[in-house]
Amino acid sequence: MPSPKVYTWLCGFFAALGSVTFGYDLGIIASVLPSEDFNRVTGNPDATKQGLIVGCLLLGAFASNIYIGSLADRIGRRASILAGCITFLIGGGIQTGAQSIRYMYGGRFLAGMGIGMLAMLAPLYQSEIAHPSIRGRLTTLQQFMLGLGALIASFIGYGCFHGLTGQAQWRVPLGIQLLPAVPLAFFILLLPESPRYLAMKGRDAQALQVLARLHSRGDENDPFVVAEHQEILEQVRIEKEETRDAWVQLFTNKSNLRRLFLGVALQFSVQMTGVSVIQYYSPQIFASIGIDTSTTLGLQSGNSVIALIGEGLCIWFIDRLGRRGPLVWANAISGFTFVIGTILIKLFPAGSDNHNASRAFVAMTWLFNLVFSSGIGPLSWAIPVEMFNNATRAKATAITSSAAWISNFMIAQVSPPAFANIGWKYYLVFAICGFTNALFFWAFLPETRGIPLEELDAYFSRAPIFIPGSHVELKDVGAREEELRRGRIVVGGLEEDVRIDEDGPEKEKL
């Protein structure tokens, strides 16, 4: 049997399969819309209707976050992931077999609901099964798998568009999107349930069994597992005493409201970097500096490879460098790339025939994609799931995820008229927001690296609103795990020692 951390990582990796569908579906539609047969079947939709075909996916994802938090707390993380897979498969099937534009609207909306569920549930599940020292690597797998889906979509879309004709030209790439969700739907129930969810439901013995399976090769007497189990149970007990209604607590408890605001701001800030503008409108953007569409499609394939490299780097360094620093620097650098890109478009527009300017612009978009993929994108999903306690985590991350979808939809709809009315000046918005994002998170976002989920309430109660210069203590990741192995737990902000004897664990306050 592999080591506990490897086993846990493999469980998280498998749960992230749904994100491949997310990246693929976002990427493949660009090669479907130009198909002659697709336009014939859908009634030759104009730009507005094509925009709605794209946007329905985002609206469906937004709609799913209305109920997914409550569903995850009611039926569990695994069963909710299964429901997300089924919803996506139905929506993808309707798209593949579409007979009119109405089928596409409905199919994209349903597929978006499934994607929204999986995008929120995968990091939630991963955060709740992970060791504190690898939680960042596990929750950032989401973005890596998304990038993998986008990379696959760029090559399959290009190949199908140029290599197939008729209905196969668009039905085949749409049908391929179903493949990653099938094994996830069949095997998700074979993975262990979240021990935090089991503890919330009073299934304490099962929670201990799962923790032992995840973290000690099944040894229920392992000191780390016993201490972790005791800390989870004590935190659940406190939450039941202090929080009767998680929804009310989210908006009436100052600490929860602060965290909710940070999570929503984080997801909204992602779209203000300009990532969706580049993703959805790259041919138009590149054309503004004299690069034709064919060349742009080739460059985008290279861009997908760069994104995957960045996401791999994030998995490697996230538990070494933390969350706060990489997020701040990535936003600042993204703003810098838009400053240079905006200057290049202003000085060397299409028709100036300056190839060096075109190459410099491409270099800026690739640098942007690298820093976005290695910091901003993955952290926007990883940070919210590790800021909240067990009682509020699912519901809170449903709200923060909904901010991602609605802001994405907003940018997708606003960008075409912005391009038409103000041209290159539109890019100044993202140049400025990159720096303001960096300043905001430098000022207000606490570091959460390596803190056990049960200790985050106490941590945020100590962390001041303005973070720089506050010197809030953050223990080394390995040191905190070693304390758990020695039986040192934190309950309600107080440290206790857990001793094991024949009658079970006993606690002693320090």
Buried (B, 14 or more C-beta within 10 A) or exposed (E): EEEBBEBBBEBBBBBBBBBBBBBBBBBBBBBBBBBEBBBEBBEEBEEEBBBBBBBBBBBBBBBBBEBBBBBBBEEBBBBBBBBBBBBBBBBBBBBBEBEEBEBBBBBBBBBBBBBBBBBBBBBBBBBBBBBBBBBBBBBBBBBBBBBBBBBBBBEBBBEBBEEBEEEBBBBBBBBBBBBBBEEBBEEBEEBBBBBBBBBBBEBBEBBBBBBBBBBBEEBBEBBBBBBBBBBBBBBBEBBEEEBEEBBEBBEEBEBBEBBBEBBBBBBBBBBBBBBBBBBBBBBBBBBBBBBEEEBBBEBBBEBBBBBBBBBBBBBEBBBEBBBBBBBBBBBBBBBBBBBBBBBBBBEBBBEEEBEEBBEBBBBBBBBBBBBBBBBBBBBBBBBBBBBBBBBBBBBBBBBBBBBBBBBBBBBBBEBBEBBEEEEBEBBBBBBBBBBEBBBBBBEBBBBBBBBBBBBBBBBBEEBEEEBEEEEEEBBEBEEBBEBBBEBBBBBEEEBBBBEBEEEEBEEEEE
